[in-house]
Amino acid sequence: MALKIPPLHLLTIFEAAARLESFKLASEELFITPSAVSHQIKALEEHFGFELFQRKSRGVTVNSAGKMYLHYIQQGLTAFEQGTKKVKYRYSSPSLKISCFSTLASNIIIPQMGAFQEAHPDINIRIETGNHVADLRYDDIDLAIRIGAGKWPNVISTKITDIEIAAVASKTFVKKYKLSQLEDVSNAPLIDITMMDDIWKAWSNTIQLHDTPLKRSITFSDYDSSIGAAIQGLGLALAMFPMEKINEDNGLLVRPFNENIIYPESVYAVYRDEDENRHDIQCFLNWLRKSPTLQ
């Protein structure tokens, strides 16, 4: 069935003229003459059978019908723009675009990326890191790796791994503060992190360390900085495993105690419903689940 709407070029001209309330300014924005704007607006009004602007001696203003129509036209043009971007991003590049937090990229993906490239030389990977949570409705991202409960709306969520929290420090720090028993925590400066709400309290309560005083010496806003400080010997930090397994294997971090707690959230891979059967996404997820750095 044919669309019963005016020609699309009239709508873009109307949007500019109504938004600016000036045929002259609209012509400058669209690189056409003021008379061409006036002529096209007249054609649009003839399509409706009523005026959308009030003509004055010194210009035009949008009338009530024009204001109402402007609202819908702007919504439609925004949808067209977003749809154009999504189609362009999806099909113009052969790369699998992944968004994930820095720790997972550095400690899990990158150490094994060579193996993935050898197994799948036809799949190009582009990774964006940071704490920003990608919005798959609009962002140029195919696959997002997040920490959460796995209940995001309108997407497919696949669990990658559960998370354990353990106290970690450098070898020299453990030796300096003679950390061997849980009660020794009270003698050591602790590294706290604001993005993991009161995680030290949760850790101590879970392992039944209720009466032991905890002294925080330094607080960071992000997880990566807290782990970096622990590696530098600045304090005892709480680390996520298996994400920190590589630093433990390399001797940069040690666990002075055996007590770990299960973090209430897990690592999930998130992608759009329509991408459920995409070959590159499924290849990457199968490889990631089997990665030695996650075992």
Buried (B, 14 or more C-beta within 10 A) or exposed (E): EEEEEBEEEBBBBBBBBBBBBBBBBBBBBBEBEBEBBBEBBEEBBEEEEEBBBEEEEEEBEBBEBBEEBBEEBBEBBEEEEEEEEBEEBBEEEEBBBBBBBEBBBBBBBEEBBEEBEEEBEEBEBEBBBEEEBBEBEEBBBBBBBBBBEBEBEEBBBBEBBEBBBBBBBBEEBBEEBEBEEBEBBEEBBBBBBEEBEEBBEBBBEEBEBEEBEBEEEBEBEBBBBBBBBBBEEBBBBBBBBBBBBBBBEEEBBBBBBEBBBEBEBBBBBBBBEEBEEBEBBBBBBEBBBEBEBBE
